[in-house]
Amino acid sequence: MALLKNSKSKVEVQDGERLQEAAKELGVTFGCRKGVCGACVVEVLEGMDNLSAKSSNEESFGLRASDRMMCQCSVTSGEVTIG
């Protein structure tokens, strides 16, 4: 079992699960859900190593090293804290 959390709440997710629904529960805004619009970009405060590799959409979007698109990634294990 893995954990996605922010300063206000936390959501348990299965190892390997995509984070879109869990992030939505934590208040992350979504637009296209395809990695094109950037609405779901969040700063990962802790646990970046617990996330899947960046997708080609994320790579081409030009994100900061600490940012991820919540529609594009999954948690491999452990805890991830987003800002």
Solvent accessible surface area in square Angstrom, and as a share of the most:
residue,aa,sasa,rsa
1,M,134,0.60
2,A,3,0.03
3,L,29,0.14
4,L,1,0.00
5,K,55,0.23
6,N,33,0.17
7,S,114,0.74
8,K,184,0.78
9,S,57,0.37
10,K,135,0.57
11,V,22,0.13
12,E,114,0.51
13,V,5,0.03
14,Q,107,0.47
15,D,74,0.38
16,G,49,0.48
17,E,67,0.30
18,R,131,0.48
19,L,1,0.00
20,Q,36,0.16
21,E,101,0.45
22,A,4,0.03
23,A,0,0.00
24,K,103,0.44
25,E,127,0.57
26,L,21,0.11
27,G,61,0.58
28,V,21,0.12
29,T,94,0.54
30,F,31,0.13
31,G,47,0.45
32,C,46,0.28
33,R,90,0.33
34,K,145,0.61
35,G,4,0.04
36,V,105,0.60
37,C,65,0.39
38,G,18,0.17
39,A,47,0.36
40,C,4,0.02
41,V,46,0.26
42,V,16,0.09
43,E,69,0.31
44,V,10,0.06
45,L,99,0.49
46,E,113,0.51
47,G,23,0.23
48,M,59,0.26
49,D,141,0.73
50,N,39,0.20
51,L,14,0.07
52,S,31,0.20
53,A,91,0.70
54,K,56,0.24
55,S,31,0.20
56,S,90,0.58
57,N,54,0.28
58,E,1,0.00
59,E,115,0.51
60,S,98,0.63
61,F,89,0.37
62,G,65,0.62
63,L,33,0.16
64,R,145,0.53
65,A,93,0.72
66,S,38,0.24
67,D,11,0.06
68,R,4,0.01
69,M,0,0.00
70,M,0,0.00
71,C,3,0.02
72,Q,30,0.13
73,C,1,0.00
74,S,19,0.12
75,V,1,0.01
76,T,70,0.41
77,S,50,0.33
78,G,34,0.33
79,E,85,0.38
80,V,0,0.00
81,T,18,0.11
82,I,2,0.01
83,G,67,0.65
